[in-house]
């Protein structure tokens, strides 16, 4: 899962238009050292999204801050990259957490179903990458 945080226009961000945080989840191949408390926080986060209400999920409160406080951000990959949805901004500061966290099968299924059926104003493909594959060069490194 990744979230993208856009920089307000009135803030100088060294050319970046956004920052993204990626957290990897898996139903079986996750770091077994994750505490029961963190598992509860993850479960609460996905429950707060109300994705089981497929037609119109809405929530008064999403526990994103609590989730971010529980993940190990001291061990992460950081790089200058892009996003894969239009307009495919190339100046995104990525942070990808190194630890893989557990997710319940039902939460994964709700999330995947919602992502495939959600309405968007952008012309986003249902599967795959939405931008041309870019060559790997040194200018993509920080």
N, C-alpha and C positions, 0 to 999 in steps of 0.2 A: 504494500500500500504506500502511496506517496501523496503528500499534500504540498500544494504550491502556495507560497505567500508572496503576493505582489508588493513591491516597494511603492509607497505613496509618491506621487509626482513631485512633492515639495521636499523630498529627502534625497541627499546626495548618497549614492550607493556604488561609487566607483564603476559606473557603467552597467551594473547588474540591473535587470528589470524585475527579478524575483529570486527567492530562495526556496528550495525544495527540500523536504525531509522524507526519506524513504525508510520504511520499517518492513523487514521481511518477516512473514508469518508462514508457518507450516503446521499441518495437522499431526504429523508424525516425526519429521526430521527437524526438530527444534532443540535448542540448548536446554538440556535437562536440569541445569542449575537455576533456571528461572524459578523464583519463589512462588509459593501459593498465593501470597499477597499480590504479586504482579499479575498472576493468572486471573485473579478476581478483578483487578483493574482493567485488564484486556477484555474480559467478558463484559464488564459494565460498559466499557467504551462501545463495543459492538452492539450491545443491547440498546444503548442510548441513541444509536443511529436509527432505530425503529425500521430496519430494512425488511422485517418480516411483513410489514404493511406495504406490499409491493406496488399498489396503485398510487399511493401518495404518501410516501414516508415523510414524516415531519416530527420535529422534536423541539421542546422548549429549551433543552439543555443537552449539549454533547460534551462528554467528558474528555475532550482532547488534551487539555492542560494536564490532567491527572495521568493520562497515558504517557505524554511526553516526559513528565517528571519521573516515570517509572522505568523508562528505557535507558540503556547504557549509551549515552552520547559521547562518552570519553573514548570509545573505540568505534571509529567510523571512518568512512572514506569521504573525502571532500574533493570536489573537482568542479571546474567550469564546464557546463554542458548546456543542453537544451531540453525542451519539453517535446513530447511527441504528438501533441494536439495543436491544431491551428491556433495562432499563427506561428507556432514552432519557434518561439523565442530562443535565440542562441546564447543569451547572456544570463544564464540561470546558475546560481551558486547552489550546488547540490551537496547534501549531507546524507549519506546512506549508512544507517546503523549496521555494525558488523555482526551483531548477535541475531540469531533467528529465534523468534518468539512463537509460543504456541497459539493456535487459534482452534476453536471448536469447529467441527465439520459443519454444523448448522449455520454458524456465523459466516464461514467461507462461502457456503452455498447461497445465503442471502445476499452477500456482497457481490458475488459473480452475477447472480440473477439481476440485481439492481443495476449493475454497470451495463449489462447487455440490453436492458429495457428502458433505461432512463431517457427522457426527452432532453434534447439539448438544442441550443440555437446554432451550434457549430455543425458543420458537415463532417462528422467523425465516423470513420468506419467502425463496424461492429467488432472486427478482429484485426490484429496486426498493428504495424507501425503506420502512423499517419504522415510520415515525412519521408523524403528520399533518404536512402542510406548514405551516410557521409563517409568519406575516406578517413582513415586513421592517420593523423598527423601530429606533430609535436605542438602545433599551435592550439590544441585542445587541452593542453596541460596547464595547470596553474603554476 
